[in-house]
Amino acid sequence: MEPDRNGMLASLKYSIAAILLWLVGAIFAGGAQEFTNRSDPATLVVLKIDSRRDADGRTTYRPVLALDGVGSDSYAGNIWSHPAKHKVGDVVPGRYDPDSGEMRSDEMLDDASWIGRFAKILAILVGIEALALLFGYPEHLLPIRVNRRRRRYYGLSLRDPY
């Protein structure tokens, strides 16, 4: 099977999606690894939980952390999650960067690493699909589709087998 012009354009579209997914994965996994490399292990206490509503009305949370047993400054950070990862008063293992004062629990770091790995695996799969398209495989048979149709949800979707 030789690709036609539409197959080549579809392959380009999937290649760009794969590259973008890989970059997202590298940002999440790399950021978590970089913080782990420059920080020290610490025991953290959750002082309070901040909450906010996003545009869809969903509540997201972030812990305000401090070093356990030390009269240190608190740190809220910019990582919001749903549901809340910790409860007020929890003593959790984590990491502390003395230069910046940044603190993250191990669970928050694990989540960022997991998201990064998942995005990279998805990037590899979409890249394989880009190669399949380049060799003439029909786009409508791919299990992961990059949609460009006007719908409520844009982006990647799994193909409905029925």
N, CA, C and O atoms as a DFTB+ gen file, in Angstrom:
648 C
 N C O
     1  1       0.841      -1.188       0.000
     2  2       0.000       0.000       0.000
     3  2       0.878       1.241       0.000
     4  3       1.801       1.358       0.806
     5  1       0.593       2.147      -0.889
     6  2       1.339       3.393      -0.952
     7  2       0.438       4.528      -0.453
     8  3      -0.736       4.599      -0.817
     9  1       0.987       5.407       0.375
    10  2       0.144       6.475       0.921
    11  2      -0.232       7.495      -0.146
    12  3       0.564       7.813      -1.028
    13  1      -1.442       7.994      -0.051
    14  2      -1.854       9.082      -0.913
    15  2      -1.595      10.398      -0.176
    16  3      -1.057      10.405       0.931
    17  1      -1.977      11.492      -0.792
    18  2      -1.745      12.805      -0.183
    19  2      -2.458      12.923       1.166
    20  3      -1.892      13.470       2.112
    21  1      -3.690      12.420       1.269
    22  2      -4.430      12.478       2.540
    23  2      -3.742      11.649       3.620
    24  3      -3.716      12.038       4.788
    25  1      -3.188      10.510       3.225
    26  2      -2.469       9.673       4.186
    27  2      -1.222      10.343       4.713
    28  3      -0.870      10.206       5.884
    29  1      -0.556      11.070       3.831
    30  2       0.652      11.781       4.250
    31  2       0.310      12.946       5.184
    32  3       1.019      13.204       6.156
    33  1      -0.788      13.645       4.873
    34  2      -1.214      14.732       5.756
    35  2      -1.674      14.186       7.105
    36  3      -1.383      14.775       8.146
    37  1      -2.390      13.064       7.090
    38  2      -2.820      12.446       8.338
    39  2      -1.605      11.992       9.144
    40  3      -1.577      12.143      10.366
    41  1      -0.600      11.435       8.461
    42  2       0.620      11.010       9.148
    43  2       1.320      12.202       9.785
    44  3       1.835      12.100      10.898
    45  1       1.340      13.323       9.090
    46  2       1.931      14.540       9.650
    47  2       1.158      14.997      10.888
    48  3       1.755      15.381      11.894
    49  1      -0.157      14.953      10.807
    50  2      -1.004      15.343      11.939
    51  2      -0.725      14.459      13.159
    52  3      -0.614      14.956      14.279
    53  1      -0.614      13.154      12.935
    54  2      -0.338      12.234      14.036
    55  2       1.080      12.402      14.564
    56  3       1.324      12.257      15.762
    57  1       2.010      12.706      13.672
    58  2       3.397      12.940      14.112
    59  2       3.481      14.165      15.012
    60  3       4.173      14.146      16.030
    61  1       2.778      15.228      14.639
    62  2       2.767      16.441      15.460
    63  2       2.123      16.158      16.813
    64  3       2.613      16.621      17.842
    65  1       1.022      15.396      16.815
    66  2       0.363      15.030      18.078
    67  2       1.308      14.210      18.956
    68  3       1.366      14.411      20.169
    69  1       2.047      13.284      18.339
    70  2       2.991      12.456      19.103
    71  2       4.098      13.314      19.716
    72  3       4.481      13.108      20.868
    73  1       4.604      14.262      18.955
    74  2       5.657      15.147      19.462
    75  2       5.140      15.986      20.628
    76  3       5.821      16.136      21.643
    77  1       3.936      16.530      20.479
    78  2       3.356      17.339      21.558
    79  2       3.112      16.495      22.814
    80  3       3.381      16.946      23.928
    81  1       2.610      15.288      22.635
    82  2       2.409      14.405      23.793
    83  2       3.742      14.087      24.469
    84  3       3.828      14.071      25.697
    85  1       4.777      13.834      23.673
    86  2       6.091      13.539      24.246
    87  2       6.607      14.738      25.052
    88  3       7.180      14.566      26.128
    89  1       6.403      15.942      24.531
    90  2       6.842      17.137      25.250
    91  2       6.088      17.306      26.564
    92  3       6.688      17.652      27.581
    93  1       4.784      17.065      26.552
    94  2       3.998      17.132      27.795
    95  2       4.530      16.108      28.797
    96  3       4.703      16.418      29.976
    97  1       4.787      14.896      28.326
    98  2       5.340      13.863      29.203
    99  2       6.695      14.251      29.766
   100  3       6.977      14.017      30.941
   101  1       7.530      14.845      28.927
   102  2       8.855      15.256      29.385
   103  2       8.754      16.374      30.418
   104  3       9.531      16.412      31.372
   105  1       7.800      17.282      30.233
   106  2       7.632      18.373      31.198
   107  2       7.206      17.818      32.552
   108  3       7.776      18.194      33.577
   109  1       6.210      16.928      32.574
   110  2       5.742      16.378      33.845
   111  2       6.794      15.485      34.496
   112  3       7.156      15.697      35.653
   113  1       7.284      14.495      33.766
   114  2       8.250      13.554      34.347
   115  2       9.577      14.246      34.630
   116  3      10.198      14.003      35.665
   117  1      10.012      15.106      33.715
   118  2      11.285      15.802      33.907
   119  2      11.243      16.776      35.066
   120  3      12.215      16.899      35.812
   121  1      10.119      17.475      35.226
   122  2       9.979      18.407      36.335
   123  2      10.021      17.709      37.683
   124  3      10.643      18.193      38.628
   125  1       9.348      16.562      37.761
   126  2       9.360      15.793      39.005
   127  2      10.759      15.254      39.297
   128  3      11.211      15.288      40.442
   129  1      11.441      14.761      38.271
   130  2      12.783      14.219      38.459
   131  2      13.771      15.320      38.816
   132  3      14.637      15.134      39.670
   133  1      13.637      16.463      38.162
   134  2      14.529      17.590      38.439
   135  2      14.362      18.068      39.882
   136  3      15.347      18.364      40.559
   137  1      13.107      18.143      40.355
   138  2      12.876      18.549      41.738
   139  2      13.448      17.517      42.705
   140  3      14.048      17.884      43.716
   141  1      13.271      16.245      42.410
   142  2      13.810      15.184      43.268
   143  2      15.331      15.288      43.350
   144  3      15.909      15.097      44.420
   145  1      15.973      15.588      42.239
   146  2      17.441      15.677      42.222
   147  2      17.980      16.854      43.029
   148  3      19.062      16.755      43.609
   149  1      17.248      17.963      43.078
   150  2      17.771      19.151      43.764
   151  2      17.210      19.326      45.175
   152  3      17.529      20.312      45.839
   153  1      16.391      18.403      45.642
   154  2      15.762      18.546      46.960
   155  2      16.232      17.447      47.913
   156  3      16.882      16.480      47.514
   157  1      15.882      17.631      49.178
   158  2      16.258      16.676      50.213
   159  2      15.007      15.980      50.744
   160  3      13.937      16.587      50.788
   161  1      15.128      14.707      51.152
   162  2      13.979      14.035      51.772
   163  2      13.564      14.771      53.045
   164  3      14.403      15.280      53.787
   165  1      12.259      14.817      53.280
   166  2      11.761      15.531      54.453
   167  2      10.425      14.928      54.884
   168  3       9.725      14.291      54.097
   169  1      10.098      15.146      56.144
   170  2       8.774      14.815      56.642
   171  2       7.981      16.107      56.685
   172  3       8.392      17.087      57.306
   173  1       6.838      16.093      56.014
   174  2       6.027      17.299      55.866
   175  2       4.706      17.137      56.602
   176  3       4.187      16.029      56.736
   177  1       4.174      18.250      57.073
   178  2       2.856      18.248      57.707
   179  2       1.940      19.138      56.872
   180  3       2.346      20.199      56.398
   181  1       0.690      18.685      56.700
   182  2      -0.304      19.448      55.941
   183  2      -0.988      20.418      56.894
   184  3      -1.732      20.007      57.784
   185  1      -0.730      21.713      56.701
   186  2      -1.299      22.735      57.580
   187  2      -2.753      23.042      57.232
   188  3      -3.593      23.192      58.120
   189  1      -3.043      23.133      55.947
   190  2      -4.411      23.384      55.491
   191  2      -4.523      22.944      54.043
   192  3      -3.525      22.642      53.389
   193  1      -5.744      22.915      53.557
   194  2      -6.014      22.563      52.163
   195  2      -6.705      23.752      51.507
   196  3      -7.798      24.145      51.917
   197  1      -6.069      24.323      50.489
   198  2      -6.703      25.383      49.701
   199  2      -7.617      24.732      48.673
   200  3      -7.343      23.630      48.196
   201  1      -8.702      25.417      48.334
   202  2      -9.592      24.899      47.294
   203  2     -10.001      26.029      46.366
   204  3     -10.006      27.200      46.745
   205  1     -10.344      25.651      45.143
   206  2     -10.845      26.612      44.164
   207  2     -11.713      25.869      43.157
   208  3     -11.579      24.660      42.967
   209  1     -12.600      26.614      42.521
   210  2     -13.451      26.044      41.481
   211  2     -12.878      26.417      40.119
   212  3     -12.484      27.560      39.888
   213  1     -12.838      25.431      39.219
   214  2     -12.374      25.739      37.869
   215  2     -13.554      26.176      37.004
   216  3     -14.676      26.296      37.496
   217  1     -13.305      26.411      35.738
   218  2     -14.336      26.933      34.836
   219  2     -15.516      25.979      34.684
   220  3     -16.630      26.422      34.402
   221  1     -15.295      24.684      34.864
   222  2     -16.361      23.689      34.746
   223  2     -17.115      23.481      36.051
   224  3     -18.028      22.658      36.111
   225  1     -16.744      24.218      37.102
   226  2     -17.421      24.090      38.388
   227  2     -16.854      22.989      39.273
   228  3     -17.392      22.733      40.350
   229  1     -15.782      22.333      38.844
   230  2     -15.167      21.271      39.638
   231  2     -14.216      21.887      40.665
   232  3     -13.474      22.814      40.340
   233  1     -14.229      21.390      41.877
   234  2     -13.352      21.894      42.927
   235  2     -12.018      21.151      42.879
   236  3     -11.973      19.922      42.836
   237  1     -10.940      21.922      42.888
   238  2      -9.603      21.343      42.946
   239  2      -8.930      21.812      44.240
   240  3      -9.319      22.820      44.829
   241  1      -7.921      21.065      44.663
   242  2      -7.310      21.290      45.977
   243  2      -5.793      21.295      45.867
   244  3      -5.216      20.694      44.960
   245  1      -5.157      21.988      46.813
   246  2      -3.704      21.903      46.968
   247  2      -3.393      21.978      48.454
   248  3      -4.020      22.738      49.191
   249  1      -2.416      21.182      48.889
   250  2      -2.045      21.224      50.299
   251  2      -1.086      22.383      50.583
   252  3      -0.259      22.740      49.744
   253  1      -1.211      22.955      51.762
   254  2      -0.233      23.923      52.255
   255  2       0.647      23.135      53.211
   256  3       0.176      22.641      54.236
   257  1       1.921      23.021      52.875
   258  2       2.848      22.141      53.588
   259  2       3.855      22.932      54.416
   260  3       4.152      24.091      54.129
   261  1       4.368      22.274      55.450
   262  2       5.469      22.808      56.254
   263  2       6.321      21.635      56.704
   264  3       5.856      20.495      56.732
   265  1       7.564      21.913      57.054
   266  2       8.428      20.859      57.586
   267  2       7.916      20.438      58.953
   268  3       7.587      21.288      59.780
   269  1       7.846      19.151      59.196
   270  2       7.342      18.625      60.456
   271  2       8.355      18.866      61.572
   272  3       9.536      18.554      61.420
   273  1       7.891      19.423      62.695
   274  2       8.730      19.614      63.864
   275  2       9.658      20.814      63.781
   276  3      10.488      21.012      64.668
   277  1       9.536      21.601      62.752
   278  2      10.393      22.770      62.583
   279  2       9.482      23.979      62.387
   280  3       8.486      23.900      61.669
   281  1       9.818      25.073      63.013
   282  2       9.026      26.288      62.834
   283  2       9.360      26.949      61.513
   284  3       9.876      28.066      61.479
   285  1       9.062      26.250      60.417
   286  2       9.434      26.761      59.093
   287  2       8.268      27.490      58.439
   288  3       7.130      27.448      58.907
   289  1       8.595      28.154      57.348
   290  2       7.553      28.786      56.549
   291  2       6.710      27.711      55.874
   292  3       7.165      26.589      55.653
   293  1       5.475      28.077      55.553
   294  2       4.617      27.140      54.826
   295  2       4.814      27.329      53.331
   296  3       5.313      28.359      52.877
   297  1       4.411      26.311      52.573
   298  2       4.545      26.346      51.121
   299  2       3.296      25.750      50.493
   300  3       2.910      24.626      50.815
   301  1       2.659      26.508      49.590
   302  2       1.446      26.029      48.939
   303  2       1.722      25.484      47.547
   304  3       1.085      24.512      47.141
   305  1       2.629      26.063      46.818
   306  2       2.932      25.577      45.472
   307  2       1.840      25.879      44.476
   308  3       0.906      26.622      44.774
   309  1       1.955      25.301      43.288
   310  2       0.982      25.562      42.237
   311  2       0.393      24.281      41.661
   312  3      -0.153      24.298      40.559
   313  1       0.495      23.178      42.384
   314  2      -0.039      21.898      41.922
   315  2      -1.401      21.680      42.565
   316  3      -1.508      21.461      43.772
   317  1      -2.442      21.744      41.734
   318  2      -3.815      21.533      42.182
   319  2      -4.257      20.152      41.728
   320  3      -3.855      19.690      40.661
   321  1      -5.085      19.488      42.535
   322  2      -5.537      18.147      42.166
   323  2      -6.987      17.932      42.581
   324  3      -7.531      18.658      43.413
   325  1      -7.582      16.937      41.994
   326  2      -8.939      16.514      42.348
   327  2      -8.937      15.003      42.330
   328  3      -8.648      14.425      41.282
   329  1      -9.238      14.336      43.407
   330  2      -9.573      14.842      44.745
   331  2      -8.323      15.285      45.498
   332  3      -7.203      15.170      45.000
   333  1      -8.539      15.793      46.708
   334  2      -7.413      16.239      47.534
   335  2      -6.516      15.046      47.845
   336  3      -6.999      13.956      48.151
   337  1      -5.222      15.261      47.765
   338  2      -4.260      14.180      48.017
   339  2      -4.054      13.911      49.503
   340  3      -3.712      12.794      49.891
   341  1      -4.259      14.929      50.337
   342  2      -4.001      14.791      51.766
   343  2      -5.108      15.466      52.564
   344  3      -5.933      16.196      52.015
   345  1      -5.111      15.211      53.862
   346  2      -6.046      15.865      54.787
   347  2      -5.252      16.768      55.724
   348  3      -4.061      16.553      55.950
   349  1      -5.923      17.776      56.262
   350  2      -5.282      18.669      57.222
   351  2      -4.765      17.840      58.400
   352  3      -5.482      16.997      58.937
   353  1      -3.526      18.088      58.791
   354  2      -2.912      17.375      59.904
   355  2      -2.118      16.147      59.491
   356  3      -1.376      15.598      60.305
   357  1      -2.253      15.703      58.253
   358  2      -1.481      14.543      57.794
   359  2       0.010      14.848      57.861
   360  3       0.451      15.947      57.524
   361  1       0.768      13.861      58.298
   362  2       2.228      13.930      58.259
   363  2       2.647      12.986      57.135
   364  3       2.395      11.782      57.198
   365  1       3.290      13.543      56.103
   366  2       3.560      12.780      54.897
   367  2       5.037      12.854      54.519
   368  3       5.706      13.854      54.778
   369  1       5.537      11.781      53.901
   370  2       6.906      11.851      53.385
   371  2       6.935      12.731      52.145
   372  3       5.983      12.758      51.365
   373  1       8.025      13.442      51.975
   374  2       8.127      14.331      50.818
   375  2       9.539      14.805      50.614
   376  3      10.501      14.174      51.051
   377  1       9.646      15.926      49.944
   378  2      10.952      16.492      49.644
   379  2      10.895      17.994      49.843
   380  3       9.845      18.620      49.700
   381  1      12.063      18.565      50.182
   382  2      12.171      19.988      50.481
   383  2      13.417      20.533      49.797
   384  3      14.505      19.969      49.922
   385  1      13.246      21.636      49.074
   386  2      14.371      22.322      48.442
   387  2      14.719      23.526      49.313
   388  3      13.978      24.509      49.316
   389  1      15.830      23.473      50.054
   390  2      16.167      24.576      50.959
   391  2      16.476      25.892      50.229
   392  3      16.333      26.964      50.816
   393  1      16.891      25.826      48.982
   394  2      17.215      27.049      48.243
   395  2      15.966      27.844      47.864
   396  3      15.956      29.072      47.955
   397  1      14.914      27.145      47.439
   398  2      13.693      27.836      46.998
   399  2      12.580      27.790      48.037
   400  3      11.634      28.575      47.966
   401  1      12.685      26.872      49.007
   402  2      11.626      26.691      49.995
   403  2      10.495      25.814      49.491
   404  3       9.504      25.619      50.195
   405  1      10.627      25.281      48.279
   406  2       9.578      24.448      47.679
   407  2       9.490      23.106      48.392
   408  3      10.502      22.507      48.758
   409  1       8.251      22.647      48.582
   410  2       7.989      21.355      49.220
   411  2       6.947      20.598      48.398
   412  3       5.980      21.181      47.909
   413  1       7.161      19.298      48.256
   414  2       6.190      18.434      47.580
   415  2       6.158      17.095      48.295
   416  3       7.194      16.568      48.702
   417  1       4.966      16.557      48.441
   418  2       4.852      15.231      49.036
   419  2       5.259      14.187      48.003
   420  3       5.197      14.438      46.800
   421  1       5.673      13.024      48.473
   422  2       6.047      11.943      47.563
   423  2       4.869      11.555      46.670
   424  3       5.062      11.218      45.502
   425  1       3.665      11.599      47.208
   426  2       2.484      11.248      46.421
   427  2       2.279      12.232      45.268
   428  3       1.919      11.820      44.165
   429  1       2.501      13.508      45.505
   430  2       2.383      14.509      44.445
   431  2       3.456      14.299      43.376
   432  3       3.182      14.442      42.185
   433  1       4.670      13.963      43.798
   434  2       5.748      13.689      42.846
   435  2       5.457      12.431      42.033
   436  3       5.716      12.392      40.830
   437  1       4.917      11.399      42.691
   438  2       4.569      10.164      41.982
   439  2       3.498      10.424      40.931
   440  3       3.564       9.876      39.831
   441  1       2.511      11.258      41.261
   442  2       1.461      11.582      40.290
   443  2       2.033      12.268      39.063
   444  3       1.672      11.927      37.937
   445  1       2.924      13.234      39.268
   446  2       3.532      13.944      38.138
   447  2       4.357      12.987      37.279
   448  3       4.318      13.063      36.051
   449  1       5.098      12.092      37.918
   450  2       5.895      11.116      37.174
   451  2       4.997      10.174      36.383
   452  3       5.293       9.851      35.232
   453  1       3.901       9.733      36.994
   454  2       2.970       8.818      36.329
   455  2       2.341       9.493      35.113
   456  3       2.249       8.884      34.047
   457  1       1.911      10.734      35.263
   458  2       1.318      11.470      34.136
   459  2       2.343      11.596      33.008
   460  3       2.005      11.424      31.837
   461  1       3.580      11.893      33.359
   462  2       4.631      12.008      32.354
   463  2       4.874      10.706      31.618
   464  3       5.000      10.702      30.394
   465  1       4.943       9.596      32.347
   466  2       5.159       8.296      31.710
   467  2       3.978       7.932      30.809
   468  3       4.171       7.424      29.704
   469  1       2.757       8.190      31.282
   470  2       1.567       7.874      30.493
   471  2       1.561       8.674      29.189
   472  3       1.273       8.121      28.128
   473  1       1.875       9.962      29.260
   474  2       1.898      10.802      28.060
   475  2       2.957      10.317      27.074
   476  3       2.729      10.334      25.865
   477  1       4.111       9.884      27.577
   478  2       5.161       9.393      26.693
   479  2       4.758       8.079      26.021
   480  3       5.038       7.877      24.839
   481  1       4.102       7.186      26.768
   482  2       3.632       5.927      26.174
   483  2       2.587       6.207      25.104
   484  3       2.610       5.602      24.032
   485  1       1.670       7.126      25.399
   486  2       0.664       7.508      24.413
   487  2       1.330       8.132      23.182
   488  3       0.891       7.896      22.056
   489  1       2.375       8.919      23.385
   490  2       3.113       9.523      22.269
   491  2       3.730       8.448      21.378
   492  3       3.705       8.567      20.153
   493  1       4.275       7.416      21.981
   494  2       4.866       6.316      21.202
   495  2       3.792       5.621      20.371
   496  3       4.006       5.321      19.196
   497  1       2.636       5.365      20.986
   498  2       1.550       4.697      20.257
   499  2       1.051       5.561      19.094
   500  3       0.826       5.050      17.998
   501  1       0.881       6.850      19.326
   502  2       0.430       7.745      18.257
   503  2       1.517       7.850      17.176
   504  3       1.196       7.961      15.992
   505  1       2.772       7.816      17.563
   506  2       3.863       7.816      16.583
   507  2       3.850       6.569      15.718
   508  3       4.115       6.640      14.518
   509  1       3.544       5.430      16.317
   510  2       3.428       4.184      15.540
   511  2       2.271       4.299      14.549
   512  3       2.366       3.835      13.413
   513  1       1.181       4.919      14.992
   514  2       0.056       5.132      14.084
   515  2       0.449       6.059      12.935
   516  3       0.012       5.858      11.802
   517  1       1.264       7.064      13.215
   518  2       1.731       7.965      12.154
   519  2       2.514       7.182      11.106
   520  3       2.367       7.425       9.909
   521  1       3.345       6.245      11.553
   522  2       4.088       5.402      10.611
   523  2       3.147       4.513       9.808
   524  3       3.331       4.336       8.604
   525  1       2.133       3.951      10.479
   526  2       1.162       3.100       9.785
   527  2       0.443       3.895       8.699
   528  3       0.227       3.393       7.596
   529  1       0.074       5.131       9.014
   530  2      -0.583       5.984       8.021
   531  2       0.342       6.275       6.846
   532  3      -0.094       6.318       5.696
   533  1       1.604       6.471       7.144
   534  2       2.580       6.752       6.099
   535  2       2.695       5.576       5.126
   536  3       2.977       5.760       3.942
   537  1       2.473       4.371       5.643
   538  2       2.546       3.176       4.805
   539  2       1.177       2.752       4.258
   540  3       1.023       1.641       3.750
   541  1       0.184       3.651       4.369
   542  2      -1.094       3.412       3.708
   543  2      -2.202       2.816       4.545
   544  3      -3.263       2.500       4.007
   545  1      -1.997       2.646       5.856
   546  2      -3.067       2.099       6.707
   547  2      -4.197       3.125       6.805
   548  3      -3.926       4.312       6.980
   549  1      -5.456       2.696       6.695
   550  2      -6.579       3.654       6.728
   551  2      -6.757       4.295       8.108
   552  3      -6.764       3.606       9.128
   553  1      -6.898       5.606       8.122
   554  2      -7.014       6.336       9.383
   555  2      -8.234       5.911      10.184
   556  3      -8.168       5.858      11.412
   557  1      -9.346       5.607       9.523
   558  2     -10.567       5.278      10.254
   559  2     -10.473       3.957      11.018
   560  3     -11.344       3.660      11.836
   561  1      -9.431       3.161      10.767
   562  2      -9.245       1.899      11.489
   563  2      -8.290       2.013      12.680
   564  3      -8.087       1.037      13.402
   565  1      -7.715       3.173      12.887
   566  2      -6.771       3.345      13.988
   567  2      -7.494       3.319      15.332
   568  3      -8.592       3.864      15.444
   569  1      -6.903       2.696      16.358
   570  2      -7.565       2.657      17.674
   571  2      -7.551       4.001      18.408
   572  3      -8.459       4.281      19.190
   573  1      -6.535       4.832      18.168
   574  2      -6.462       6.167      18.784
   575  2      -6.547       7.175      17.646
   576  3      -5.707       7.185      16.746
   577  1      -7.558       8.014      17.695
   578  2      -7.784       8.956      16.600
   579  2      -7.482      10.382      17.055
   580  3      -7.797      10.761      18.183
   581  1      -6.874      11.162      16.178
   582  2      -6.686      12.587      16.398
   583  2      -7.813      13.267      15.635
   584  3      -7.790      13.343      14.407
   585  1      -8.800      13.762      16.380
   586  2      -9.987      14.361      15.756
   587  2      -9.757      15.811      15.414
   588  3      -9.029      16.524      16.106
   589  1     -10.379      16.235      14.350
   590  2     -10.377      17.656      14.035
   591  2     -11.803      18.124      13.752
   592  3     -12.016      19.275      13.372
   593  1     -12.768      17.243      13.934
   594  2     -14.166      17.611      13.736
   595  2     -14.638      18.504      14.861
   596  3     -14.103      18.453      15.969
   597  1     -15.629      19.316      14.585
   598  2     -16.193      20.206      15.603
   599  2     -17.102      19.390      16.518
   600  3     -18.176      18.942      16.116
   601  1     -16.656      19.212      17.726
   602  2     -17.408      18.532      18.772
   603  2     -17.133      19.262      20.071
   604  3     -16.359      20.219      20.119
   605  1     -17.775      18.796      21.110
   606  2     -17.513      19.393      22.421
   607  2     -16.094      19.074      22.871
   608  3     -15.421      19.926      23.450
   609  1     -15.639      17.863      22.610
   610  2     -14.298      17.436      23.013
   611  2     -13.386      17.424      21.791
   612  3     -13.734      16.844      20.763
   613  1     -12.241      18.050      21.897
   614  2     -11.266      18.067      20.828
   615  2     -10.066      17.239      21.254
   616  3      -9.773      17.139      22.446
   617  1      -9.379      16.654      20.308
   618  2      -8.133      15.979      20.623
   619  2      -8.184      14.497      20.377
   620  3      -8.853      14.034      19.453
   621  1      -7.478      13.749      21.200
   622  2      -7.381      12.308      21.034
   623  2      -8.635      11.624      21.555
   624  3      -9.222      12.050      22.550
   625  1      -9.035      10.568      20.878
   626  2     -10.157       9.763      21.363
   627  2      -9.934       8.331      20.932
   628  3      -9.263       8.063      19.936
   629  1     -10.502       7.416      21.694
   630  2     -10.419       6.013      21.318
   631  2     -11.535       5.723      20.330
   632  3     -12.657       6.207      20.482
   633  1     -11.223       4.939      19.332
   634  2     -12.192       4.610      18.297
   635  2     -13.268       3.710      18.885
   636  3     -12.970       2.770      19.621
   637  1     -14.527       4.004      18.553
   638  2     -15.653       3.184      18.977
   639  2     -15.670       1.932      18.099
   640  3     -15.800       2.052      16.881
   641  1     -15.541       0.728      18.683
   642  2     -15.463      -0.478      17.859
   643  2     -16.785      -0.866      17.220
   644  3     -16.812      -1.780      16.397
   645  1     -17.896      -0.197      17.572
   646  2     -19.206      -0.590      17.024
   647  2     -19.697       0.382      16.012
   648  3     -20.781       0.200      15.456
